[in-house]
Every structure is written in C-alpha cells, then in structure tokens.
Amino acid sequence: MKPYAKVMAISLLVMATGLLTALGSARADPFDALRNDDRLHNGLLVITIGRHVERTCPSIDRRDFAANAFLLGLASHAMSLGYSRAEVTAYVEDDTEQERYIALARRYFAERGVLSDDDAEGACRVGRDEIAAGSPIGRLLRGG
C-alpha cells in the first residue's frame, strides 16, 4: 500500500469514528447531565418530599423564602453545567422526570411507614422529624 493510501485510510477511519461519536452524542438524552448530577438530583428530591409534606399536612407550611432561595441555587447550579434557563425549566417540568421524583419520594415515605399519598398523620410525622433534625427537607418547612 502506498504511503498516501495509508494516510487516506487512517483519515477515513478517524473521520468515521468522529461521525459515529457525534451521532451518538446527538442521540443522547438531553437531560443526562442534569439527571446524573448529585446536587441537582438530591435537591429536587428534597423539594418533592417537602412539597408533599406541605400539601398533605395541615399543620406544616413551606418556608417561602428558604424554598425560593433553595430553588434559585439549584437552577443556578444547573445553568453552571451549561444548560439554559429554558432547558432547566423543561427538565423540571418534564412529566417523566416528575414521575421519577414522585416515585423516589414515595419510596422515601414508605421507608418511614407512610404507605399512602393521603396519609396526613404520616406526612406530618415525617415533616416534624425532618424539622427537628434540621435536615435539608426540614429547613424548607415550618410548623409542626
């Protein structure tokens, strides 16, 4: 094989590999980096759990300022990963992602003996425990 033919074959191989890599990236889930970021994942789970406690337990409310500051911090972090505000909003509002976080929150409540979504007493107990512990969830809530 002549030298230029070897160079041409190697160039074609490199180009084909680059094209396949680009195609694979284009097909990748646009939310992968957000979904796999521990800070964002844990933060959205905290919000999901706190929201359920607040909505289910009549004696516990959300700390609006703390919750809004927490949300802004998460959004800022997500945008630092290279996502636009619109992309972050699309991720948070995505039905599949919301169902995923709801399922994770249900598992969290079930591990604490709360087996139904409308168990106000159980949600109140979990909320009070989180507030008493000063956990991230508890810091978003007030009451008891």
CNS distance restraints for C-alpha pairs under 8 A (distance, minus, plus):
assign (resid   1 and name CA) (resid   5 and name CA) 6.32 0.50 0.50
assign (resid   1 and name CA) (resid   6 and name CA) 6.72 0.50 0.50
assign (resid   2 and name CA) (resid   6 and name CA) 6.56 0.50 0.50
assign (resid   3 and name CA) (resid   7 and name CA) 6.38 0.50 0.50
assign (resid   4 and name CA) (resid   8 and name CA) 6.00 0.50 0.50
assign (resid   5 and name CA) (resid   9 and name CA) 6.05 0.50 0.50
assign (resid   6 and name CA) (resid  10 and name CA) 6.13 0.50 0.50
assign (resid   7 and name CA) (resid  11 and name CA) 6.02 0.50 0.50
assign (resid   8 and name CA) (resid  12 and name CA) 6.14 0.50 0.50
assign (resid   9 and name CA) (resid  13 and name CA) 6.19 0.50 0.50
assign (resid  10 and name CA) (resid  14 and name CA) 6.16 0.50 0.50
assign (resid  11 and name CA) (resid  15 and name CA) 6.05 0.50 0.50
assign (resid  12 and name CA) (resid  16 and name CA) 6.00 0.50 0.50
assign (resid  13 and name CA) (resid  17 and name CA) 6.13 0.50 0.50
assign (resid  14 and name CA) (resid  18 and name CA) 6.15 0.50 0.50
assign (resid  15 and name CA) (resid  19 and name CA) 6.17 0.50 0.50
assign (resid  16 and name CA) (resid  20 and name CA) 6.17 0.50 0.50
assign (resid  17 and name CA) (resid  21 and name CA) 6.12 0.50 0.50
assign (resid  18 and name CA) (resid  22 and name CA) 6.10 0.50 0.50
assign (resid  19 and name CA) (resid  23 and name CA) 6.09 0.50 0.50
assign (resid  20 and name CA) (resid  24 and name CA) 6.08 0.50 0.50
assign (resid  21 and name CA) (resid  25 and name CA) 6.21 0.50 0.50
assign (resid  22 and name CA) (resid  26 and name CA) 6.13 0.50 0.50
assign (resid  23 and name CA) (resid  27 and name CA) 6.30 0.50 0.50
assign (resid  24 and name CA) (resid  28 and name CA) 6.26 0.50 0.50
assign (resid  28 and name CA) (resid  32 and name CA) 7.57 0.50 0.50
assign (resid  31 and name CA) (resid  35 and name CA) 5.89 0.50 0.50
assign (resid  31 and name CA) (resid  91 and name CA) 6.63 0.50 0.50
assign (resid  32 and name CA) (resid  36 and name CA) 5.96 0.50 0.50
assign (resid  33 and name CA) (resid  37 and name CA) 6.07 0.50 0.50
assign (resid  33 and name CA) (resid  81 and name CA) 7.80 0.50 0.50
assign (resid  34 and name CA) (resid  40 and name CA) 6.77 0.50 0.50
assign (resid  34 and name CA) (resid  41 and name CA) 7.60 0.50 0.50
assign (resid  34 and name CA) (resid  78 and name CA) 6.76 0.50 0.50
assign (resid  34 and name CA) (resid  81 and name CA) 7.98 0.50 0.50
assign (resid  34 and name CA) (resid  91 and name CA) 7.97 0.50 0.50
assign (resid  35 and name CA) (resid  40 and name CA) 7.49 0.50 0.50
assign (resid  35 and name CA) (resid  41 and name CA) 6.28 0.50 0.50
assign (resid  36 and name CA) (resid  41 and name CA) 7.05 0.50 0.50
assign (resid  37 and name CA) (resid  41 and name CA) 5.99 0.50 0.50
assign (resid  38 and name CA) (resid  42 and name CA) 5.89 0.50 0.50
assign (resid  39 and name CA) (resid  43 and name CA) 5.95 0.50 0.50
assign (resid  39 and name CA) (resid  74 and name CA) 7.81 0.50 0.50
assign (resid  40 and name CA) (resid  44 and name CA) 6.05 0.50 0.50
assign (resid  40 and name CA) (resid  74 and name CA) 6.11 0.50 0.50
assign (resid  40 and name CA) (resid  77 and name CA) 7.56 0.50 0.50
assign (resid  40 and name CA) (resid  78 and name CA) 7.05 0.50 0.50
assign (resid  41 and name CA) (resid  45 and name CA) 6.24 0.50 0.50
assign (resid  42 and name CA) (resid  46 and name CA) 6.15 0.50 0.50
assign (resid  43 and name CA) (resid  47 and name CA) 6.30 0.50 0.50
assign (resid  43 and name CA) (resid  74 and name CA) 6.91 0.50 0.50
assign (resid  44 and name CA) (resid  48 and name CA) 6.11 0.50 0.50
assign (resid  44 and name CA) (resid 101 and name CA) 7.54 0.50 0.50
assign (resid  45 and name CA) (resid  49 and name CA) 6.13 0.50 0.50
assign (resid  45 and name CA) (resid 101 and name CA) 6.13 0.50 0.50
assign (resid  45 and name CA) (resid 104 and name CA) 7.40 0.50 0.50
assign (resid  45 and name CA) (resid 105 and name CA) 6.75 0.50 0.50
assign (resid  46 and name CA) (resid  50 and name CA) 5.99 0.50 0.50
assign (resid  46 and name CA) (resid 136 and name CA) 6.77 0.50 0.50
assign (resid  46 and name CA) (resid 137 and name CA) 5.39 0.50 0.50
assign (resid  47 and name CA) (resid  51 and name CA) 5.88 0.50 0.50
assign (resid  47 and name CA) (resid  67 and name CA) 7.92 0.50 0.50
assign (resid  47 and name CA) (resid 137 and name CA) 7.16 0.50 0.50
assign (resid  48 and name CA) (resid  52 and name CA) 6.28 0.50 0.50
assign (resid  48 and name CA) (resid 101 and name CA) 6.80 0.50 0.50
assign (resid  48 and name CA) (resid 102 and name CA) 6.87 0.50 0.50
assign (resid  48 and name CA) (resid 105 and name CA) 6.65 0.50 0.50
assign (resid  49 and name CA) (resid  53 and name CA) 6.34 0.50 0.50
assign (resid  49 and name CA) (resid 105 and name CA) 5.62 0.50 0.50
assign (resid  49 and name CA) (resid 137 and name CA) 7.18 0.50 0.50
assign (resid  50 and name CA) (resid  54 and name CA) 6.12 0.50 0.50
assign (resid  50 and name CA) (resid  62 and name CA) 7.67 0.50 0.50
assign (resid  50 and name CA) (resid 127 and name CA) 7.62 0.50 0.50
assign (resid  50 and name CA) (resid 137 and name CA) 5.61 0.50 0.50
assign (resid  50 and name CA) (resid 138 and name CA) 7.66 0.50 0.50
assign (resid  50 and name CA) (resid 140 and name CA) 6.85 0.50 0.50
assign (resid  50 and name CA) (resid 141 and name CA) 6.99 0.50 0.50
assign (resid  51 and name CA) (resid  55 and name CA) 6.03 0.50 0.50
assign (resid  51 and name CA) (resid  62 and name CA) 7.61 0.50 0.50
assign (resid  52 and name CA) (resid  56 and name CA) 5.90 0.50 0.50
assign (resid  52 and name CA) (resid 123 and name CA) 7.64 0.50 0.50
assign (resid  53 and name CA) (resid  57 and name CA) 5.60 0.50 0.50
assign (resid  53 and name CA) (resid  60 and name CA) 7.25 0.50 0.50
assign (resid  53 and name CA) (resid 123 and name CA) 5.21 0.50 0.50
assign (resid  53 and name CA) (resid 124 and name CA) 6.55 0.50 0.50
assign (resid  53 and name CA) (resid 126 and name CA) 7.64 0.50 0.50
assign (resid  53 and name CA) (resid 127 and name CA) 5.96 0.50 0.50
assign (resid  54 and name CA) (resid  58 and name CA) 7.28 0.50 0.50
assign (resid  54 and name CA) (resid  60 and name CA) 5.58 0.50 0.50
assign (resid  54 and name CA) (resid  61 and name CA) 5.21 0.50 0.50
assign (resid  54 and name CA) (resid  62 and name CA) 6.03 0.50 0.50
assign (resid  54 and name CA) (resid 141 and name CA) 7.40 0.50 0.50
assign (resid  56 and name CA) (resid 117 and name CA) 7.98 0.50 0.50
assign (resid  56 and name CA) (resid 118 and name CA) 6.58 0.50 0.50
assign (resid  56 and name CA) (resid 119 and name CA) 7.39 0.50 0.50
assign (resid  56 and name CA) (resid 120 and name CA) 5.27 0.50 0.50
assign (resid  56 and name CA) (resid 123 and name CA) 6.40 0.50 0.50
assign (resid  56 and name CA) (resid 124 and name CA) 7.69 0.50 0.50
assign (resid  57 and name CA) (resid 120 and name CA) 5.06 0.50 0.50
assign (resid  57 and name CA) (resid 121 and name CA) 7.08 0.50 0.50
assign (resid  57 and name CA) (resid 123 and name CA) 5.90 0.50 0.50
assign (resid  57 and name CA) (resid 124 and name CA) 5.08 0.50 0.50
assign (resid  58 and name CA) (resid 120 and name CA) 7.70 0.50 0.50
assign (resid  58 and name CA) (resid 124 and name CA) 7.96 0.50 0.50
assign (resid  59 and name CA) (resid 124 and name CA) 7.36 0.50 0.50
assign (resid  59 and name CA) (resid 143 and name CA) 5.93 0.50 0.50
assign (resid  59 and name CA) (resid 144 and name CA) 5.70 0.50 0.50
assign (resid  60 and name CA) (resid 124 and name CA) 7.06 0.50 0.50
assign (resid  60 and name CA) (resid 127 and name CA) 7.30 0.50 0.50
assign (resid  60 and name CA) (resid 141 and name CA) 6.64 0.50 0.50
assign (resid  60 and name CA) (resid 142 and name CA) 5.67 0.50 0.50
assign (resid  60 and name CA) (resid 143 and name CA) 4.52 0.50 0.50
assign (resid  60 and name CA) (resid 144 and name CA) 5.50 0.50 0.50
assign (resid  61 and name CA) (resid 141 and name CA) 5.70 0.50 0.50
assign (resid  61 and name CA) (resid 142 and name CA) 5.39 0.50 0.50
assign (resid  61 and name CA) (resid 143 and name CA) 6.22 0.50 0.50
assign (resid  62 and name CA) (resid  67 and name CA) 7.07 0.50 0.50
assign (resid  62 and name CA) (resid 140 and name CA) 5.87 0.50 0.50
assign (resid  62 and name CA) (resid 141 and name CA) 4.53 0.50 0.50
assign (resid  62 and name CA) (resid 142 and name CA) 6.16 0.50 0.50
assign (resid  63 and name CA) (resid  67 and name CA) 5.90 0.50 0.50
assign (resid  63 and name CA) (resid 139 and name CA) 7.78 0.50 0.50
assign (resid  63 and name CA) (resid 140 and name CA) 5.25 0.50 0.50
assign (resid  63 and name CA) (resid 141 and name CA) 5.23 0.50 0.50
assign (resid  63 and name CA) (resid 142 and name CA) 6.18 0.50 0.50
assign (resid  64 and name CA) (resid  68 and name CA) 5.97 0.50 0.50
assign (resid  64 and name CA) (resid 140 and name CA) 7.73 0.50 0.50
assign (resid  65 and name CA) (resid  69 and name CA) 6.06 0.50 0.50
assign (resid  66 and name CA) (resid  70 and name CA) 6.03 0.50 0.50
assign (resid  66 and name CA) (resid 139 and name CA) 7.36 0.50 0.50
assign (resid  66 and name CA) (resid 140 and name CA) 5.75 0.50 0.50
assign (resid  67 and name CA) (resid  71 and name CA) 6.16 0.50 0.50
assign (resid  67 and name CA) (resid 140 and name CA) 5.42 0.50 0.50
assign (resid  68 and name CA) (resid  72 and name CA) 6.12 0.50 0.50
assign (resid  69 and name CA) (resid  73 and name CA) 6.15 0.50 0.50
assign (resid  70 and name CA) (resid  74 and name CA) 6.35 0.50 0.50
assign (resid  71 and name CA) (resid  75 and name CA) 6.15 0.50 0.50
assign (resid  72 and name CA) (resid  76 and name CA) 6.01 0.50 0.50
assign (resid  73 and name CA) (resid  77 and name CA) 6.13 0.50 0.50
assign (resid  74 and name CA) (resid  78 and name CA) 6.15 0.50 0.50
assign (resid  75 and name CA) (resid  79 and name CA) 6.17 0.50 0.50
assign (resid  75 and name CA) (resid  85 and name CA) 7.51 0.50 0.50
assign (resid  75 and name CA) (resid  88 and name CA) 6.88 0.50 0.50
assign (resid  76 and name CA) (resid  80 and name CA) 6.18 0.50 0.50
assign (resid  77 and name CA) (resid  81 and name CA) 6.70 0.50 0.50
assign (resid  78 and name CA) (resid  82 and name CA) 7.26 0.50 0.50
assign (resid  78 and name CA) (resid  83 and name CA) 6.31 0.50 0.50
assign (resid  78 and name CA) (resid  88 and name CA) 6.68 0.50 0.50
assign (resid  79 and name CA) (resid  83 and name CA) 4.61 0.50 0.50
assign (resid  79 and name CA) (resid  84 and name CA) 5.74 0.50 0.50
assign (resid  79 and name CA) (resid  85 and name CA) 6.63 0.50 0.50
assign (resid  79 and name CA) (resid  88 and name CA) 7.23 0.50 0.50
assign (resid  83 and name CA) (resid  87 and name CA) 5.87 0.50 0.50
assign (resid  83 and name CA) (resid  88 and name CA) 6.36 0.50 0.50
assign (resid  84 and name CA) (resid  88 and name CA) 6.27 0.50 0.50
assign (resid  85 and name CA) (resid  89 and name CA) 6.10 0.50 0.50
assign (resid  86 and name CA) (resid  90 and name CA) 6.06 0.50 0.50
assign (resid  87 and name CA) (resid  91 and name CA) 6.20 0.50 0.50
assign (resid  88 and name CA) (resid  92 and name CA) 6.26 0.50 0.50
assign (resid  89 and name CA) (resid  93 and name CA) 5.99 0.50 0.50
assign (resid  90 and name CA) (resid  94 and name CA) 5.78 0.50 0.50
assign (resid  91 and name CA) (resid  97 and name CA) 7.02 0.50 0.50
assign (resid  92 and name CA) (resid  97 and name CA) 6.93 0.50 0.50
assign (resid  92 and name CA) (resid  98 and name CA) 7.04 0.50 0.50
assign (resid  93 and name CA) (resid  97 and name CA) 7.51 0.50 0.50
assign (resid  93 and name CA) (resid  98 and name CA) 6.84 0.50 0.50
assign (resid  94 and name CA) (resid  98 and name CA) 6.17 0.50 0.50
assign (resid  95 and name CA) (resid  99 and name CA) 6.15 0.50 0.50
assign (resid  96 and name CA) (resid 100 and name CA) 6.19 0.50 0.50
assign (resid  97 and name CA) (resid 101 and name CA) 6.29 0.50 0.50
assign (resid  98 and name CA) (resid 102 and name CA) 6.12 0.50 0.50
assign (resid  99 and name CA) (resid 103 and name CA) 6.09 0.50 0.50
assign (resid 100 and name CA) (resid 104 and name CA) 6.32 0.50 0.50
assign (resid 101 and name CA) (resid 105 and name CA) 6.09 0.50 0.50
assign (resid 102 and name CA) (resid 106 and name CA) 6.10 0.50 0.50
assign (resid 103 and name CA) (resid 107 and name CA) 6.31 0.50 0.50
assign (resid 104 and name CA) (resid 108 and name CA) 6.27 0.50 0.50
assign (resid 105 and name CA) (resid 109 and name CA) 6.22 0.50 0.50
assign (resid 106 and name CA) (resid 110 and name CA) 5.98 0.50 0.50
assign (resid 106 and name CA) (resid 115 and name CA) 7.83 0.50 0.50
assign (resid 106 and name CA) (resid 117 and name CA) 7.71 0.50 0.50
assign (resid 107 and name CA) (resid 111 and name CA) 6.14 0.50 0.50
assign (resid 108 and name CA) (resid 112 and name CA) 6.73 0.50 0.50
assign (resid 109 and name CA) (resid 113 and name CA) 6.41 0.50 0.50
assign (resid 109 and name CA) (resid 114 and name CA) 4.99 0.50 0.50
assign (resid 109 and name CA) (resid 115 and name CA) 6.88 0.50 0.50
assign (resid 109 and name CA) (resid 123 and name CA) 7.85 0.50 0.50
assign (resid 109 and name CA) (resid 126 and name CA) 7.79 0.50 0.50
assign (resid 110 and name CA) (resid 114 and name CA) 4.83 0.50 0.50
assign (resid 110 and name CA) (resid 115 and name CA) 5.06 0.50 0.50
assign (resid 112 and name CA) (resid 126 and name CA) 7.36 0.50 0.50
assign (resid 113 and name CA) (resid 122 and name CA) 7.27 0.50 0.50
assign (resid 114 and name CA) (resid 119 and name CA) 6.63 0.50 0.50
assign (resid 114 and name CA) (resid 122 and name CA) 5.25 0.50 0.50
assign (resid 114 and name CA) (resid 123 and name CA) 6.95 0.50 0.50
assign (resid 115 and name CA) (resid 119 and name CA) 7.41 0.50 0.50
assign (resid 119 and name CA) (resid 123 and name CA) 6.20 0.50 0.50
assign (resid 120 and name CA) (resid 124 and name CA) 5.99 0.50 0.50
assign (resid 121 and name CA) (resid 125 and name CA) 6.17 0.50 0.50
assign (resid 122 and name CA) (resid 126 and name CA) 6.21 0.50 0.50
assign (resid 123 and name CA) (resid 127 and name CA) 6.00 0.50 0.50
assign (resid 124 and name CA) (resid 128 and name CA) 6.01 0.50 0.50
assign (resid 124 and name CA) (resid 144 and name CA) 7.09 0.50 0.50
assign (resid 125 and name CA) (resid 129 and name CA) 6.12 0.50 0.50
assign (resid 126 and name CA) (resid 130 and name CA) 6.16 0.50 0.50
assign (resid 127 and name CA) (resid 131 and name CA) 6.13 0.50 0.50
assign (resid 127 and name CA) (resid 137 and name CA) 7.93 0.50 0.50
assign (resid 127 and name CA) (resid 138 and name CA) 6.67 0.50 0.50
assign (resid 127 and name CA) (resid 141 and name CA) 7.52 0.50 0.50
assign (resid 127 and name CA) (resid 144 and name CA) 7.34 0.50 0.50
assign (resid 128 and name CA) (resid 132 and name CA) 6.03 0.50 0.50
assign (resid 128 and name CA) (resid 138 and name CA) 7.63 0.50 0.50
assign (resid 128 and name CA) (resid 143 and name CA) 7.73 0.50 0.50
assign (resid 128 and name CA) (resid 144 and name CA) 5.37 0.50 0.50
assign (resid 129 and name CA) (resid 133 and name CA) 6.08 0.50 0.50
assign (resid 129 and name CA) (resid 138 and name CA) 7.73 0.50 0.50
assign (resid 130 and name CA) (resid 134 and name CA) 6.14 0.50 0.50
assign (resid 130 and name CA) (resid 135 and name CA) 5.52 0.50 0.50
assign (resid 130 and name CA) (resid 136 and name CA) 7.90 0.50 0.50
assign (resid 130 and name CA) (resid 137 and name CA) 6.05 0.50 0.50
assign (resid 130 and name CA) (resid 138 and name CA) 4.32 0.50 0.50
assign (resid 130 and name CA) (resid 139 and name CA) 7.94 0.50 0.50
assign (resid 131 and name CA) (resid 135 and name CA) 6.62 0.50 0.50
assign (resid 131 and name CA) (resid 137 and name CA) 7.30 0.50 0.50
assign (resid 131 and name CA) (resid 138 and name CA) 3.74 0.50 0.50
assign (resid 131 and name CA) (resid 139 and name CA) 6.34 0.50 0.50
assign (resid 131 and name CA) (resid 141 and name CA) 6.68 0.50 0.50
assign (resid 131 and name CA) (resid 142 and name CA) 7.09 0.50 0.50
assign (resid 132 and name CA) (resid 138 and name CA) 7.14 0.50 0.50
assign (resid 133 and name CA) (resid 138 and name CA) 7.01 0.50 0.50
assign (resid 134 and name CA) (resid 138 and name CA) 5.33 0.50 0.50
assign (resid 134 and name CA) (resid 139 and name CA) 5.85 0.50 0.50
assign (resid 135 and name CA) (resid 139 and name CA) 6.08 0.50 0.50
assign (resid 136 and name CA) (resid 140 and name CA) 6.77 0.50 0.50
assign (resid 137 and name CA) (resid 141 and name CA) 6.89 0.50 0.50
assign (resid 138 and name CA) (resid 142 and name CA) 7.51 0.50 0.50
